[in-house]
């Protein structure tokens, strides 16, 4: 099963993962096919479960990668598509439009939303749209309310999500109608 992790923003992230199977005590080392991501075999591993400590620096490669296990006997063993590293993204705003003079309850989707971030802000570009009630529901979902002013210009707007220090802009994500 793939293990999904988020790209850390400043400090390296340490994550634990386990793989179950047979004859796993033969593994003497492990490499990760994603750039700058390393894994080590933990002492708690057994013949039936391989416990790994994965280090993910902020410059890690993103995407899905393989784990290659060096074995004491025989050739290396590759576990394809075993790890996925995602980056902070915003992929959608629903609904993506709102009429002048209304409040619109919005769901923002993406990846690696950090509910523990001290700063949780959503902004809509241009004049006349304010944002309130920002809530990070989970790693992929933010809810909030867009207050569309009665005189807000009828244009497409960029939506910026800021969680902690990083921010991501989704261009033309919301339109005042």
Buried (B, 14 or more C-beta within 10 A) or exposed (E): EEBBBBBBBEEEBEBEBBBEEEEBBBBEEBBBBBEBBBBEBEEEBEEEEBBBBBBBBEEBBBEBBBBBBBBEEEEEBEBEEBBBBBBBBBEEBEEBBBEBEBEBEBEBBBBBBBEEBEEBBBBBBEEBBEBEEBEBEEBBEBBBBBBBBEEBEEBBBBBBBBBBEBBBEBEEBBBBE
